[in-house]
Amino acid sequence: MSATAPPDPADTRRRAPAPRRRLLRFGAPGGWQSVLREFAVIVAGVLAALGAQAWWEGRQERERERAYLAQVLAETRENEERLADAIAEDSVAGVFTRRALAALEGVLPAPPGDSLVR
């Protein structure tokens, strides 16, 4: 074929031209700068989402902590009251036991009969 000859329509060996591939070049429109910009936007979005999730979980954890501390305080006060009652009862029993022992030893006069029943 010469350079001036028209193309032969019967020539099946001829292929359609390959599509042009855009090479990513730094500074070219749609090049590395736009890829890096998109990457930065995606990373910033992911970091923002992770930060918001951490804040929310921390808030929920503080609320649970406050509830647990309130429960521990209530239980501690209840135990304190029980211990105070037990100590008072033990002290009363100790006083009457000492009086009964002193009466048995003959140091004190014998207490009335109804006080020994208690």
PAGU-353904 format. One line per 2 residues: number of its first residue (from 0); their letters; for each residue x, y, z of N, C-alpha, C. Coordinates in pm, 1 decimal. Example, Ala and Ser with C-alpha at 12.3 -4.5 7.8 and 13.67 -1.06 7.14 Angstrom:
REM PAGU-353904
0	AS	1319.0:-569.0:780.0:1230.0:-450.0:780.0:1320.0:-330.0:780.0; 1285.0:-225.0:708.0:1367.0:-106.0:714.0:1290.0:3.0:787.0
REM end
This chain:
REM PAGU-353904
0	MS	81.9:-117.4:0.0:0.0:0.0:0.0:86.9:124.7:0.0; 44.3:216.9:-75.2:117.4:340.9:-77.5:51.7:440.0:15.2
2	AT	119.6:546.8:41.0:70.1:645.3:134.4:-48.6:721.1:77.7; -63.5:724.9:-53.7:-171.1:800.1:-114.9:-290.0:712.8:-150.7
4	AP	-277.4:581.8:-141.9:-385.5:492.1:-180.9:-493.6:491.4:-74.5; -620.9:487.2:-116.8:-730.0:483.7:-18.7:-732.0:347.5:49.2
6	PD	-782.5:339.8:173.4:-785.8:211.6:242.6:-883.4:116.5:175.0; -847.0:-8.0:170.7:-928.4:-110.6:107.6:-1034.1:-157.2:206.1
8	PA	-1167.1:-144.1:173.6:-1270.0:-186.2:268.4:-1269.7:-336.4:288.6; -1213.2:-410.7:199.6:-1211.0:-555.8:212.9:-1097.3:-602.9:301.6
10	DT	-1013.8:-512.3:342.6:-898.5:-550.7:426.7:-948.6:-575.9:568.6; -958.6:-705.1:606.7:-1009.7:-741.7:739.3:-899.6:-749.6:843.3
12	RR	-779.5:-742.2:797.1:-669.0:-748.4:892.0:-655.9:-620.5:972.3; -717.9:-520.0:928.5:-708.6:-392.0:995.9:-796.6:-393.0:1120.4
14	RA	-746.3:-348.9:1226.7:-820.9:-345.1:1352.9:-858.0:-202.8:1386.3; -959.4:-192.5:1471.9:-998.4:-60.1:1519.2:-887.8:-7.5:1608.8
16	PA	-869.0:120.9:1608.6:-760.7:175.4:1691.9:-788.8:148.4:1839.6; -683.8:115.2:1910.1:-694.9:87.4:2054.0:-731.4:215.4:2126.2
18	PR	-816.3:203.8:2231.2:-851.1:325.8:2305.4:-727.7:383.4:2372.1; -726.1:511.4:2378.1:-610.5:578.2:2440.0:-619.0:562.9:2590.1
20	RR	-513.3:523.4:2646.6:-508.6:508.3:2792.3:-448.8:633.9:2852.0; -519.9:681.3:2953.1:-470.7:800.9:3020.0:-370.4:759.9:3125.9
22	LL	-254.1:806.6:3114.0:-153.4:780.0:3214.5:-165.1:885.1:3323.5; -155.9:839.1:3448.1:-161.3:934.3:3558.2:-27.0:1004.9:3566.9
24	RF	-33.3:1129.9:3549.3:90.0:1208.0:3558.3:70.0:1315.0:3663.8; 173.6:1338.6:3740.2:167.9:1440.6:3844.6:146.4:1575.1:3778.8
26	GA	42.2:1643.8:3822.3:14.5:1776.3:3768.6:-84.1:1774.0:3653.3; -104.5:1658.8:3590.4:-201.5:1651.1:3480.8:-341.6:1644.4:3539.7
28	PG	-442.1:1695.6:3469.1:-579.2:1687.7:3520.5:-617.1:1541.5:3542.6; -668.8:1512.7:3659.4:-703.1:1374.4:3691.0:-580.4:1291.0:3723.3
30	GW	-470.3:1354.0:3751.1:-346.4:1281.2:3778.7:-331.2:1247.6:3925.3; -209.3:1236.0:3968.8:-178.5:1194.3:4106.3:-234.1:1290.1:4210.4
32	QS	-240.6:1417.7:4175.3:-293.1:1514.2:4272.4:-437.2:1483.5:4307.7; -517.9:1450.9:4207.8:-658.0:1420.3:4239.3:-668.6:1288.2:4314.4
34	VL	-583.0:1191.5:4282.0:-583.6:1063.9:4354.8:-545.7:1087.4:4500.6; -442.0:1165.2:4522.0:-399.0:1194.1:4658.9:-504.8:1275.7:4733.4
36	RE	-571.0:1367.1:4663.4:-675.3:1447.2:4725.5:-792.0:1357.2:4768.4; -833.9:1266.8:4681.6:-941.8:1174.2:4717.6:-902.0:1085.2:4833.9
38	FA	-778.2:1037.3:4829.2:-728.6:953.3:4938.4:-730.6:1029.7:5070.3; -687.9:1155.4:5067.5:-687.8:1237.4:5189.2:-829.4:1260.0:5240.5
40	VI	-924.0:1280.8:5149.4:-1064.1:1301.4:5190.0:-1119.4:1174.2:5253.6; -1088.7:1059.4:5193.8:-1136.3:932.1:5248.5:-1075.7:905.9:5385.2
42	VA	-944.9:927.5:5397.4:-877.9:906.3:5526.7:-934.0:1000.4:5632.0; -956.9:1125.6:5595.4:-1013.2:1221.2:5691.9:-1153.6:1178.2:5734.0
44	GV	-1233.5:1128.2:5640.4:-1367.9:1081.2:5674.5:-1365.0:961.7:5768.1; -1275.2:868.0:5740.7:-1263.4:749.9:5827.0:-1216.4:791.0:5965.9
46	LA	-1117.9:879.0:5972.8:-1068.8:924.0:6103.5:-1176.8:999.5:6181.0; -1255.3:1079.5:6111.3:-1364.1:1151.5:6177.9:-1467.4:1052.8:6231.7
48	AL	-1499.7:950.6:6153.5:-1597.1:849.8:6198.7:-1543.2:773.0:6319.3; -1417.2:735.7:6315.2:-1357.8:664.5:6429.0:-1352.9:752.0:6553.7
50	GA	-1322.3:879.0:6534.8:-1320.8:971.7:6648.0:-1458.6:989.0:6709.2; -1561.3:1000.8:6624.9:-1698.1:1014.8:6675.8:-1741.7:888.7:6749.3
52	QA	-1704.4:773.5:6695.1:-1740.4:647.3:6760.8:-1669.7:634.8:6895.9; -1542.5:671.6:6903.5:-1469.3:665.9:7030.3:-1530.9:760.7:7132.3
54	WW	-1570.1:880.4:7087.7:-1633.6:975.8:7179.1:-1763.9:918.5:7233.2; -1846.4:861.5:7145.3:-1976.1:807.3:7186.9:-1957.3:690.2:7283.6
56	EG	-1863.8:600.5:7254.1:-1839.6:487.3:7343.5:-1785.9:535.2:7478.4; -1700.2:636.1:7477.8:-1650.2:692.0:7603.7:-1762.0:751.5:7686.8
58	RQ	-1854.5:818.4:7619.5:-1969.3:877.3:7689.9:-2055.6:768.4:7753.2; -2083.8:662.7:7678.2:-2162.9:552.5:7731.6:-2089.6:483.1:7846.6
60	ER	-1958.5:469.8:7834.4:-1880.7:406.2:7940.5:-1883.2:490.4:8068.5; -1876.3:621.8:8054.6:-1884.9:708.3:8173.2:-2020.7:696.7:8240.6
62	ER	-2127.2:684.6:8160.1:-2261.4:667.9:8218.4:-2270.9:535.6:8294.7; -2216.9:427.8:8236.6:-2216.2:298.8:8306.7:-2133.4:307.1:8434.5
64	ER	-2020.7:377.9:8427.5:-1934.8:393.4:8544.9:-2009.4:466.0:8656.4; -2081.4:572.8:8620.6:-2157.9:646.6:8722.2:-2264.2:557.4:8786.0
66	AY	-2330.6:476.7:8704.1:-2433.6:385.7:8757.1:-2370.7:282.9:8850.7; -2255.8:227.5:8810.8:-2188.0:129.7:8896.9:-2142.2:194.2:9027.6
68	LA	-2088.6:314.8:9019.1:-2042.8:382.1:9141.0:-2159.4:413.6:9233.4; -2273.4:454.8:9177.2:-2391.6:481.0:9260.1:-2437.6:352.4:9327.7
70	QV	-2432.6:240.7:9254.3:-2471.3:111.6:9311.0:-2374.8:69.7:9422.3; -2244.8:87.7:9399.2:-2145.3:52.7:9501.7:-2164.2:139.4:9625.4
72	LA	-2192.1:268.6:9606.5:-2214.1:357.8:9720.5:-2336.6:314.6:9799.7; -2445.1:280.2:9729.9:-2566.7:236.2:9800.1:-2539.9:107.2:9878.4
74	ET	-2469.2:13.0:9817.2:-2437.2:-111.8:9886.7:-2345.2:-87.8:10005.5; -2251.2:4.7:9990.7:-2159.4:36.1:10100.6:-2235.4:97.1:10217.5
76	RE	-2326.9:186.6:10188.5:-2407.1:247.1:10296.7:-2495.0:143.2:10365.1; -2551.5:52.0:10284.9:-2632.8:-54.5:10343.8:-2546.8:-143.9:10434.1
78	NE	-2427.9:-178.0:10388.1:-2337.2:-259.9:10470.4:-2295.3:-186.2:10597.2; -2273.7:-55.4:10584.2:-2237.1:25.3:10700.6:-2349.0:21.5:10805.8
80	ER	-2473.6:34.2:10759.0:-2586.8:28.0:10852.2:-2597.2:-109.4:10917.4; -2577.9:-215.3:10838.7:-2583.5:-350.9:10894.8:-2474.1:-372.6:10998.3
82	LA	-2354.6:-322.8:10967.4:-2244.7:-337.2:11063.2:-2271.4:-258.0:11190.6; -2325.3:-138.0:11175.6:-2355.9:-57.8:11294.1:-2460.6:-128.0:11380.1
84	DA	-2563.5:-187.6:11315.6:-2664.8:-262.1:11391.4:-2603.3:-383.8:11460.4; -2515.8:-455.3:11388.8:-2452.8:-574.0:11446.6:-2363.0:-536.8:11564.4
86	IA	-2289.7:-426.5:11551.1:-2201.8:-382.8:11659.9:-2285.2:-340.1:11780.7; -2393.8:-267.3:11754.2:-2479.7:-222.9:11865.1:-2540.7:-343.8:11936.3
88	ED	-2587.4:-442.1:11857.6:-2646.1:-561.7:11918.1:-2541.4:-639.4:11995.3; -2422.4:-648.5:11940.1:-2314.7:-719.4:12008.9:-2275.3:-645.2:12136.2
90	SV	-2275.7:-512.2:12131.8:-2240.0:-434.2:12250.8:-2342.9:-453.9:12361.7; -2470.5:-453.8:12323.4:-2576.4:-474.8:12421.7:-2562.7:-614.0:12482.4
92	AG	-2539.2:-713.0:12395.9:-2522.1:-850.4:12445.2:-2399.3:-859.1:12535.5; -2295.1:-785.9:12498.7:-2173.6:-786.5:12581.2:-2198.3:-724.7:12717.8
94	VF	-2273.7:-616.9:12723.3:-2304.4:-551.2:12850.0:-2382.7:-646.1:12940.2; -2486.9:-709.7:12885.0:-2567.5:-800.7:12966.2:-2488.4:-925.2:13005.6
96	TR	-2399.6:-969.4:12920.3:-2318.1:-1086.0:12953.8:-2223.8:-1052.2:13068.3; -2164.2:-933.3:13064.3:-2074.8:-892.9:13173.9:-2151.6:-879.3:13305.2
98	RA	-2273.1:-824.7:13295.4:-2354.7:-810.8:13416.9:-2391.0:-948.3:13474.3; -2427.2:-1041.5:13384.9:-2463.2:-1176.1:13431.7:-2342.2:-1244.6:13492.7
100	LA	-2226.4:-1227.4:13432.0:-2103.8:-1289.0:13485.1:-2068.6:-1229.1:13621.1; -2082.2:-1096.9:13632.4:-2054.0:-1032.1:13760.7:-2152.4:-1080.1:13867.3
102	AL	-2276.8:-1103.0:13827.8:-2376.4:-1152.2:13924.2:-2342.2:-1294.9:13965.4; -2294.4:-1376.2:13871.8:-2257.6:-1513.5:13904.3:-2135.1:-1518.5:13995.7
104	EG	-2045.4:-1423.6:13975.9:-1925.2:-1419.8:14059.7:-1955.5:-1359.1:14196.2; -2072.3:-1299.5:14209.3:-2110.6:-1241.4:14337.0:-2065.7:-1098.6:14353.9
106	VL	-2015.5:-1035.8:14250.0:-1971.6:-897.5:14259.5:-2091.1:-804.5:14261.6; -2190.1:-830.7:14177.2:-2310.2:-748.6:14167.8:-2429.5:-830.3:14215.2
108	PA	-2535.7:-761.9:14258.4:-2655.5:-836.6:14293.5:-2716.0:-898.8:14169.1; -2790.4:-1004.2:14184.1:-2851.7:-1075.1:14073.8:-2953.6:-985.7:14001.7
110	PP	-2952.5:-986.8:13868.6:-3049.6:-905.1:13795.1:-3187.2:-968.1:13804.7; -3292.1:-890.5:13775.8:-3427.7:-947.6:13780.2:-3440.4:-1061.0:13676.8
112	GD	-3532.4:-1149.4:13698.5:-3549.4:-1267.4:13612.5:-3588.1:-1235.1:13470.0; -3666.7:-1130.3:13452.4:-3710.2:-1098.7:13316.0:-3596.7:-1042.2:13230.8
114	SL	-3491.8:-985.3:13288.8:-3380.6:-932.5:13209.7:-3291.9:-1045.6:13158.0; -3290.7:-1159.1:13231.6:-3211.1:-1270.8:13183.0:-3277.1:-1338.8:13063.8
116	VR	-3407.8:-1328.6:13054.7:-3477.1:-1389.6:12940.8:-3440.6:-1319.4:12811.2; -3425.4:-1187.9:12816.0:-3388.7:-1112.5:12695.3:-3252.3:-1152.6:12650.9
REM end
